Amino acid sequence: MDNRHTQTLISLLRKTHHAEWEATPSAQDAISWLNDLVGFLFPGNHLPKQTSYEGILKKNQIDLENILLSYLDPREVPIEDIVNAFYNSLGIIYQHLRQDAAKIHEYDPAATSVNEVIVSYPGFYAITVYRIANKLTRLDVPVLPRIISEYAHGKTGIDIHPNASINVPFIIDHGTGIVIGATSIIGSNVVIYQGVTLGALHVTKELSDVKRHPTVEDNVIIYARSTILGGNTVIGQSSIIGGSVFITKSVPPFSQVFNTHQVRITTKTNV
């Protein structure tokens, strides 16, 4: 790119940034803060025995406060109150995550221990980041919850909007390709397999304040590649949704829904 084109580009960027750009946190700082927090909650064996957990937590708290100060006006947003409320809730978040991990271990015959789930299961990692991001969202923190949610999405292939409401425990098996929309409501002991979408029937900006995504009640299992759409769609408790099912209407409790496509198997007689 020659100097003339470079100057034109820089001029355009300056005009655009000054006119349209809103303050946002550094993605790098947000991800670093998230990784430190997850490492504090589930430290494994890499920390020295004399580690000061109080010191680690205090640093993480200061980091969050600095991130919020970098793009929010403390005269308009009660940053100190938000930070205190978030860390006061961290014990409950941790207890919920332990319940999630224990239930995944109980459900998955391939899981050899709860620790294996915690350190290696992408579904559990996605749930961990969701529960952190969801708490920040409920404290009215803008932008940051979405940054860390999309980071988890990139790492795991699991897309959980931080606004979604997901009860405890929650089980994701395999997980790649799962999409859970912003107004989804998910009950307790729900199991979701890879490729499942909880989405909207219609996508327009005018529906931003409307419930657009399904409700899934307690003890439901949704198998791979199923798509469930619509804010009025309710999957009743203890139902089983088979693989590759497309649903836009409510399903009564204790239902079994399966795709009627039949697989035909024939055997060669002349080999």
C-alpha positions in Angstrom: 0.0 0.0 0.0 1.5 3.3 -1.1 1.7 6.3 1.2 -1.3 8.1 -0.4 -3.6 5.1 0.2 -2.2 4.7 3.8 -3.1 8.3 4.6 -6.5 7.9 3.2 -7.2 4.8 5.3 -5.9 6.4 8.4 -8.0 9.5 7.8 -11.1 7.3 7.3 -10.4 5.3 10.5 -10.0 8.4 12.5 -13.3 9.8 11.3 -15.1 6.6 11.9 -13.6 5.9 15.3 -14.3 9.4 16.6 -17.9 9.4 15.3 -19.1 5.9 16.0 -16.8 4.0 18.3 -18.0 3.3 21.8 -15.7 2.5 24.7 -15.2 -1.2 25.2 -12.9 -3.3 27.3 -9.7 -4.8 26.0 -10.5 -8.3 24.8 -7.0 -9.4 25.8 -7.5 -8.1 29.4 -11.0 -9.7 29.6 -9.7 -13.1 28.5 -6.7 -12.9 30.9 -9.0 -12.0 33.8 -11.3 -14.9 32.9 -8.5 -17.4 32.7 -7.1 -16.3 36.0 -10.6 -16.6 37.6 -11.2 -20.1 36.2 -7.7 -21.1 37.3 -8.5 -19.8 40.8 -11.8 -21.8 41.0 -10.2 -25.0 39.6 -6.5 -24.7 40.3 -5.5 -28.3 39.7 -2.0 -29.2 40.9 0.1 -26.4 39.2 -0.1 -24.0 42.2 2.6 -24.1 44.9 1.4 -25.5 48.3 1.9 -22.2 50.0 -0.2 -20.3 47.5 -2.1 -17.3 48.9 -5.6 -17.9 47.6 -6.7 -14.6 49.2 -3.9 -12.8 47.2 -4.9 -14.4 43.9 -8.6 -13.5 44.5 -7.8 -9.9 45.5 -5.7 -9.4 42.3 -8.4 -10.9 40.2 -10.9 -8.5 41.9 -8.7 -5.5 41.2 -8.2 -6.6 37.6 -12.0 -6.7 37.1 -12.4 -3.3 38.6 -9.7 -1.9 36.3 -11.4 -3.5 33.2 -14.7 -1.9 34.1 -13.0 1.5 34.8 -11.4 1.3 31.4 -14.7 1.7 29.6 -17.4 2.6 32.1 -17.9 6.0 33.8 -17.9 5.4 37.6 -20.1 8.5 38.0 -22.8 6.7 36.0 -22.1 3.0 36.9 -21.6 1.8 40.5 -18.4 -0.1 39.6 -17.3 -0.9 43.1 -20.8 -2.2 44.0 -20.8 -4.4 40.9 -17.4 -5.8 41.7 -18.3 -6.6 45.3 -21.6 -8.2 44.3 -19.9 -10.4 41.7 -17.3 -11.7 44.1 -19.8 -12.1 46.9 -21.7 -14.5 44.6 -18.6 -16.4 43.5 -19.1 -19.0 46.2 -22.6 -19.8 44.8 -21.3 -19.9 41.3 -18.6 -22.4 42.4 -21.1 -24.6 44.1 -23.3 -24.6 41.0 -20.4 -25.5 38.8 -19.4 -28.4 41.1 -23.0 -29.7 40.8 -22.7 -29.4 37.0 -19.5 -31.3 36.9 -20.7 -34.0 39.3 -23.9 -34.5 37.2 -21.8 -34.7 33.9 -19.6 -37.4 35.6 -22.7 -39.3 36.8 -24.3 -39.1 33.4 -21.4 -39.8 31.1 -20.1 -43.4 31.2 -16.8 -42.2 29.5 -16.0 -39.9 32.4 -13.6 -41.5 34.9 -13.8 -38.7 37.5 -15.2 -35.3 38.3 -11.7 -33.9 38.0 -11.5 -35.2 34.4 -14.7 -33.4 33.6 -13.4 -30.2 35.1 -10.0 -30.1 33.4 -10.9 -31.6 30.0 -14.6 -31.4 29.0 -15.4 -28.6 26.6 -19.0 -28.7 27.7 -18.1 -28.0 31.3 -15.8 -25.2 30.3 -18.6 -23.6 28.3 -20.9 -23.9 31.3 -18.3 -22.4 33.5 -17.9 -19.3 31.3 -21.6 -19.0 30.9 -22.3 -18.9 34.7 -19.6 -16.2 35.1 -20.9 -14.2 32.2 -24.5 -14.6 33.2 -23.8 -13.2 36.7 -22.1 -10.2 35.1 -25.0 -9.7 32.8 -27.5 -9.8 35.7 -25.4 -7.0 37.3 -25.9 -5.0 34.1 -22.3 -5.1 33.0 -22.3 -4.4 29.3 -20.0 -5.9 26.6 -17.6 -7.9 28.9 -20.0 -10.9 29.3 -20.3 -11.2 25.5 -16.5 -11.0 25.0 -15.8 -13.9 27.4 -18.8 -15.9 26.1 -17.5 -15.6 22.5 -14.0 -16.6 23.7 -15.5 -19.8 25.1 -17.5 -20.2 21.9 -14.3 -20.1 19.9 -12.5 -22.6 22.2 -15.4 -25.1 22.4 -17.7 -24.6 19.5 -20.5 -24.1 22.0 -22.4 -20.8 21.7 -24.3 -19.9 24.9 -25.6 -16.4 25.1 -24.9 -14.9 28.6 -28.5 -13.7 28.9 -29.9 -17.2 28.7 -31.4 -18.6 31.9 -30.0 -22.1 32.8 -30.7 -23.9 36.0 -28.5 -26.3 37.9 -27.3 -28.9 37.1 -26.8 -28.7 33.4 -25.2 -31.4 31.2 -23.6 -30.8 27.8 -22.4 -34.0 26.2 -19.8 -33.6 23.4 -21.2 -30.1 22.7 -19.7 -29.0 19.4 -22.2 -26.9 17.4 -24.7 -26.2 20.3 -26.4 -22.8 20.1 -28.5 -21.5 23.0 -30.1 -18.1 22.3 -30.4 -15.1 24.6 -33.9 -15.6 25.9 -33.7 -19.4 26.3 -34.9 -20.8 29.6 -33.5 -24.2 30.6 -34.5 -26.1 33.8 -32.6 -28.5 36.0 -31.1 -31.8 34.9 -31.3 -31.0 31.2 -29.0 -32.9 28.9 -28.1 -31.4 25.5 -26.0 -33.2 22.9 -23.9 -31.8 20.0 -25.4 -29.7 17.2 -28.6 -28.7 19.1 -30.0 -25.3 18.5 -32.4 -23.4 20.8 -33.2 -20.6 18.4 -35.7 -17.9 17.2 -38.4 -18.4 14.6 -37.9 -14.8 13.4 -34.8 -12.6 13.6 -35.5 -8.9 13.5 -34.1 -6.0 15.6 -37.7 -5.1 16.6 -37.9 -8.4 18.6 -34.9 -7.6 20.8 -37.0 -7.2 23.9 -39.3 -10.2 23.2 -38.8 -13.8 24.3 -37.6 -15.4 21.1 -36.1 -18.7 22.2 -37.6 -21.9 23.7 -38.2 -23.0 27.2 -36.9 -26.4 28.2 -38.3 -27.8 31.4 -36.6 -30.1 34.0 -35.2 -33.5 33.1 -35.3 -33.2 29.4 -32.9 -34.9 27.0 -32.2 -33.3 23.6 -30.2 -35.5 21.2 -27.8 -34.5 18.5 -28.6 -32.0 15.7 -32.2 -31.2 16.9 -33.5 -27.7 16.3 -36.1 -26.1 18.6 -37.3 -22.7 17.7 -39.7 -20.0 19.1 -40.2 -18.1 22.2 -43.6 -19.7 22.8 -42.2 -23.2 22.3 -42.0 -25.2 25.6 -40.5 -28.7 25.9 -42.4 -30.3 28.8 -40.6 -31.9 31.7 -39.1 -35.3 31.4 -39.4 -35.4 27.6 -37.0 -37.0 25.2 -36.2 -35.2 21.9 -34.6 -37.5 19.4 -31.8 -36.7 17.0 -32.4 -34.4 14.0 -35.8 -33.3 15.0 -37.2 -29.9 14.0 -39.7 -28.4 16.5 -41.6 -25.1 16.4 -44.5 -26.1 18.6 -44.7 -27.0 22.3 -44.3 -30.6 23.5 -46.3 -31.9 26.5 -44.5 -33.3 29.5 -43.3 -36.9 29.4 -43.3 -36.9 25.6 -40.9 -38.8 23.2 -40.3 -37.0 19.9 -38.4 -38.8 17.1 -37.7 -38.2 13.5 -39.7 -40.7 11.4 -37.1 -41.0 8.7 -36.2 -44.7 8.4 -32.8 -46.1 7.7 -32.8 -49.1 5.3 -30.1 -51.8 5.6 -29.6 -54.4 3.0 -27.1 -57.3 2.8 -25.3 -58.2 -0.3 -25.9 -61.8 -1.3 -23.2 -62.1 -4.0 -19.9 -61.2 -2.6 
